[in-house]
Amino acid sequence: KYVDMNALQATSDPEELMLIFNDMVVPLMLIFLVNLLFYMVLNHYIIHSPLDENHNFFHSMRQSLNLVFPYLVTMVLFLFAASLAVLIGLSLLIVGVFFTSLYMFSIFLLLLPIFIVEGNSIGSAISRSIKLTHNGFWKNLGWIAVVVLVYMVASLLLSAVITIPFAGNILKTLLDPDSAATAVAYTSNPIYLFLSAAASALLTPVFPIFGTILYLNGRVKEETSNRDIEKSNSTEY
């Protein structure tokens, strides 16, 4: 009712699209905030649940609410910095964009685990994320590239699978563009919504889990390096 995707897909006039978007700003913002909170709760649960058998979903939700504002501010700052980095990367053509996008994404993945484990200081979270990203930098970047590629392929495959029951509607859209508005109505079908939700449930935990692994791996490398330095100093004296 409040987010009419059929109206968006059936409109090609930029001015009309902007009017439709203006009417959807509030519900879209609410959807974004709900998704963000769910992502934060999921990440918090992934980190704390293995360490505390009494920890549950409601504990994660309560503690995540305290991190929403600083994490939102950090996301805005990060998106601004990422946009600048991508613009710089554009000057280096495709390789530059690919590299800077992966680099910024690697920093972004660590932000929420750092907020959850180490506190809600925005400046500290950003600097810690950059520092931990550079522990095993090229290996981390390689793993991120692999996971992103696998995620994209899995998303495409799942998207193709969930549209199989509605192949007739998609074919109708391709053969008769004028009927696109009615042909895409399947996106409101309860079966399609259920399949989409199931696909999202499979893919959503991927990056919270992977970000947690990268964070813990960075912490282990950092602590190992510090112990080696302390051991070296003690040996010298």
N, C-alpha and C positions, 0 to 999 in steps of 0.2 A: 504493500500500500504506500509506504513512504519512500522506498527505493525502487523505482520502476525501471528495471534494467531493459525491459522490452522497449520502452520509450527512448532510452539512450541508443540502443542498437538500431532502432528504426529511423533515427535522425542523422542527417549528414550536414545540416546547416550549423555552422559554428556558433552563431548568435543564439539559435534555439537550444543548442547543447548547453551553453552557458546559463541560460534561463532555467533549464531543467536541473543543472548542477546546483544553482543557487537555492532551489527549492529543497534540495537533498542535503544541504550542508550539515544541518543538525543531526539527522539520522546517520549520515556517513561518519561524522565525528564520534557519535556514540558507538557505532560499530567498531571504529578504530580503537577507541579506548577499551572496549570490552576485549577485543582481540589482544591488545597490548597487555592488559592485566592477566589474561589467560596465559600468554606467553611467559610473563614474569613468574606467575605461580608455578607453571610447569617447570621452568628452569630452577626455581627455588627448591621444588620438591625433588628434582633429579639430583641436586647437590646434597641436600640434607637427609633425605629418606634413607640412603644406605648407611649413614652414620648414626642415626637414632631411630630405633624400631618403633618408638612412640610418636614419631613425627608423622603427621597426616596432612591431607589436602587443606584443611581449614587452618592449620598452623601456617602453612605456606602462604595462604591468601592473606591472613592477618599481617604477617611480616612483609609481604610484598607491597601492601598498600602504603607502607612508610617509604617505599623506594620509588613510587610512581612519579612524583614531581621531579626529584633530581635526575631520574633516568630520562624523563621527557626533555628536560633542559639539555642534558648531554646528547640526546638524539638530535636535537635541533642544531647544536654546535657541530656535532659530527657530520650531519648532512651538509652543512655549509662548507666545512673543510673538505668533505668528500667531493662536492661539486667543483671546488677549486682544483683539487687533485686530478679529477677527470678532465677538466679543461686543459690543465698542463699536459696530461697524458695525450690529449687530442693533438697537441703540437708534435708528438712523437708517433702519430698515426696509430694504427690498430694495436701494435705491440704495447705502446705506452698506455693506452686506455685499459687493455686487459690487465697489465701489471698493476697499475694504480688502483683499479677496481678491486683486484684480489687483495692488495695490501690494505686498503681501507676496510674491506670486509673482514679481514683477519683481526684488525683492531676492534671493530664493532662486535665481533663474536665474543670477545673476552670482557666487554664492558659489564654486562649483566652479572656474570659470575663474580666479578670483582666487587660490584655493588653488594651482592648478597653475602659474600664471605668477609670482605674487608671493610665495609662501611659505605656511607652514602656521600662522600666528598667527591664532587664533580671533577675538580682539578686532579685529585689523586687518582681517581679511577681512569682518567684519560692517560695520565703519565704512566701509571702501572700497566695499562693495556699495551701501550707502545713498547715499554720495557720488556714485558713478557713475550710480546710478538717477536722481538728480536732475539729471543733465546731459541736457537735452532731455526733461524729465519727462513732459509731456503727449504728446509724440510717441511716446516709449517705451511709455507706457501704452496708447496707441491701437494700436500695432503688436502688443503682447502680447494685447490683446483680440481682434484679428483672427486672430492665429495660434492662440489657444486655441479660438476659434469654428470655424476651419477644421479643427483637429485633432479636435474633438468630432464634427463632421459626418463627417469621413473615418473616424473610429472606428466610428460608427454604420453607415455604408455598408459598411465592410469586415466588421463583425459580421453584418450582414444577408446579405452575399454568402457568407460561409463557412458559414452555417446553411442555405443553400438545399438542399444534398444531404440534409439531415436535417429537412426541413419536415414530413414525416410524423410524426416523433417530437414536434415542437413542437405540431402540431395535436392530437395525441393527449393531450398534457398539458393543453391548453386545454379540450378536450371532456370529459376524464375526469381531474379533479384527483387522484383516488385512485390513479391509475397513474403519478403524477409520478415516483416513485422509480425505476421501470423505464424510463420514457420519456426521462429525462435521462441515461441511460447512454451516449448518443451522445457525451457530453463526454469519454469515455475512449477513443473510437474513434481509431485511429492517423491516419485521414484528417483528422478534425476537429482533432487535435493538430497535424498538419503545417500545415493551413490557418491555424490560430491562430498558430503560430510564424512563418509567412510574413507574416501581417498585422502581428504585433509587430515583425518585422524592418523592415517599411516605415515604421512609425510611431515606433519607439524613437529613431532619430537626430534627430528633428525638434527637440526641445527642447535637446539638447546643441549642435546647430548654431546654433539661434536664440540660445541663451545666449551662445555665443562671439561671434556677430555683435554682440549688444548690448554685450558687454564691450569689444570692439575699438572699436566706435563711441564708447562712453563715453571710452575712453582717447584716441582721436583728438581728440574735443571738448575734453578736459581739456588735452592738450598744445597744441592750437591756442590755447586761451584763455590758457595760461601764456605762450606766445610773444608773443601780442598785448600782454599786460601788460608783459613785458620790453621789447618794442619801444616801447611808450608811455613807459615809465620812462626808457629811453635817449634818447628824443626830447626829453623834458623837460629832461634834463641836458646 
